[in-house]
Amino acid sequence: MWQRIQSYSQAILERDPAARSRWDVVFSYPGFHALVLHRIAHPLWRAGWFWLARWISHWGRFLTGIEIHPGATIGERVFIDHGMGVVIGETAEIGDDCTIYQGVTLGGTSLVKGSKRHPTLGRGVIVGANSQVLGGFTVGDGAKIGSGAVVTKPVPAGATAVGNPARIIHAETDARREEAAAKMGFSAYGVTQSDDPVSVALRGLIDNAAGHEHQVALLWQAVEKLSCQIDPNCVPPEAAREETFEAEKLNELVGK
């Protein structure tokens, strides 16, 4: 247990630039306190001391604003940042090195007792603030859940889920995204550059329109050249021969 507690504090020191010392973490971080109390309640729950485990869990909720059911399974080096309003259900499983922000719910959609009702998070998953992950499915290793997302289906390893209902953005399309965050091993709040589906769609339309304008300009240049070869006294047709579509500026406006 002491080793697990050390891993929780070390994870906070590594991932939160506001943490100045281990003493700061031990005395001032509600996420750390909630995990420590869970480390006491969880073995009691597994041993059949359900009332006592729930009582400890209730006091953890009262003191920290973080509700972790004593039946939940939590791995090493987990970081609950800020944490107010976090709810983690009974059959939830959280892998090593996960980061969970405030307002997150790892909830269930089934009323069948004894079933796998809550999600499983793989290693290194980041769950952004106020997102809801609902159901007994798996979120793959290294996946990111964007802030405010509502996830009701499995998320592949390394993918990003954003929106309500959540849409999946695969890692291979985002290889150059947030290079600095990737070097640190995580992305704050599960927010990555260009992961908004609306802005992605708009950028696709902008790039497509820019390509069409380029083709039209080339066609008119070719028509003008052919016309003047046939008739040296020709008057060039009135049409755009240069590209004026400002794709770069429009992409900046939608968040490229």
N, C-alpha and C positions, 0 to 999 in steps of 0.2 A: 504493500500500500504506500509506503514512504517513497518508493521509487516512482510510482505512478504520480504522486503529488509533485515530486520534483520535475517530472516530465511536463505536467500542466504549467508550472511556473516558468520553466524554460521556454515552452512554446510561446507564452505571452511575451517574454523578453525578446524573442526572436522576431515576432510578428507585429508588435505594437511599439512604434517609435516613442510613444508617450510614457512607456514604462521605463523608469530610471534605475530601479534596483529590484532585487528579489524581495526585499522587505516591502517595497511599494506594492508589489504584486500580492504578497501574502496578506497584507492588511487592508488593501484598498480596492481589490478587483472582485466584484460580485460573481463574475463568471468562474473565477478560481474557487470562491467559497462554495458555489453551487455544486461544482464538480467534486470537491472534497466531501461534502455532505452526502453526495450520491455514492461515493466510494464507501461510506459507512452503511447507507441504506440498502444498497444492492445486495451485498452478501446476506443481510438479514432477510431480504425478500426471497432469495434463493433457498434459504434455510427454512422457509415457512413461517417466519415471524412477520406476517403481512401487516398487522396493525402497527407494530413498532416501526417498520420500514416506512409505511405511509405517514406516520407521525413525524419522523425525521424529514421526510420529503416535504411535508407541509411547512415545517419550520424553515427549510431551505427556501421555499417559495416566499414565505413571509419576510425573510431577511434580505433576499436578493432580487425578488421579482421574476425569478427564473423557475419554472415548474418542470422538474424532471421526474418522471415516474420511476420508482425504485426498480421496476422490472426492466427498464431500458438498459441496453448494453453499450458502453462507451469505451473506446480504445484509448491509446496513449497519445500524448501531445495534442490533445483537443483544445481549441481556444474558443471560448464563448465571449465575444467582444461586446462590451456594454451590457447586453443580455436582457434588459427589461422587456418583459412580455414574451420571452422564449417559452415554448411549450414542446416537450418531448414525450411522446406517448409510450405506453407500456412495452410494445413489441418493437420499438425503434432500435436500430443498430447503427452506431456511428463508428466508422473506421478511424485508424490512426491518422494524425496530422490534419484533421478536418478543422475548418473555421466557420463559426456560426455567428451571425450578427443579430442585433436586437429585433424583436418582433417576429421571429421565425417560428412557424408551427410545423412540427413533424407529426402529422395527425393521421387518423384512420378514417376510412370510409365504410367499414364493415361493423355490424353489430354482433357478429358471431364471437362468443367468448372462446378464448384459446386459439383463435386463428391468428395468422400473421396480418395484422391490421395496419401497421405503421411502416414507414419506409426504411430501407437499408442504405446507408451512405458508405461508399467505398473509401479507399485511402485518399487523403488530400482533397476532399471535396470542399468547395466554398459555397456557402448558402448566404445570399445577400439579404439585407435588411427587409423585414416585412414580407418575405416570401413564404408561401405555403406549399409544403410538399405533402400530399395527401394520398395515402394508399400503401398497400403492402408490396411495393415494387422496389427495384434497385436503382440507385444513382451510381453510375460507374466511377471508377478511380479517376481522380483528377478533373472531374466535371465541375462546372460552375453553374449556380442558379442565380440569375440576375435579381436585383432588388425588386420587390413587388411582384415577382412571378408566381403563378399558380400552377403547380406541376402535379398532374394526375396520371402520368404515364412514365415508363422507364426512361432514363437518360443514359445514352451510351457513354462509355469511358472517354474522357477528354473533350466532351462536347459542352456547349453552353446552352442553357434553357432560359428564354426570356419571354415576357408577356403573359397575358391572361386571355385564353388558356396558353400555357407555355408552348413555344415553338423551339425546335432544336436547331442549333447552329453547330455544325461539326467542326472539330478542331482543325481538319486539313484546310478549311477555307480561311482560317484565322492564324496561320503559322507565324506571321510577323506582328501579331497584335500584342501590344503592351510588352515590349521586349524587356523593359526595366523590371516590370512586375514578375515576368517569367524567371529572371535571374534570381529574384528573391524567393521564388517558389510559390507565390500566391498572388492573387489579384484582390485588392481591397474591395469589400462589399460585393464581390462577384461581378463587378462592372468592368467590362473590357471595351476597348476602343472599337467602334463600328459594330456593336452587337445588337443594335436596335433594328428589328426587321423592317420598320417603315423607312428608315433612312437608307438601309441596304437596298430596298426596292426602288426608292427614288434615285439613288446613285446609278442603279442599273438602267433606269429610264434615261437619265442624263447622258450616260456614256453611249447609249444606243442612239439618242438624238444627235450627239456630236458626231458619231460615225456616219449617220445618214447625211448630215450637212457636208461632211468631207467628201462623200461619194458624189453628192449633187454638184459641188464645186468642181470636181474633176470632170464630171460629165459635161458641164457647160464650157469648161476650157477646151474640151475635145470638140464640142459642137462649133465653137468659135473658130478653132483652127481649121476644121474641115470646111466651114463656110467660106473662109477667106482664101482657101486653096482653090475653091471652085470659082469664086468671083472676087478678083483683087479689089474691086470697088465696094465690097460689101460693108454694111453697117453691122457691127457686132450686136447680137441680141441683148436686150436689156435683162440681165439676170446676174445674180451674185456669182462672182468668180473667186471670191476669197471667203474664208471661214470667219464668221463673226460670233458664233455660238460660244459663250464663255462658260465652258463646262467646269473649269477649275473653281471659279467663283461660286457657281451653283453647288458644287460638291462641298465647298466649305460651309455653305449655309445649312446644309442638311447634316453636317457633322462628320465629314470625312476625316 
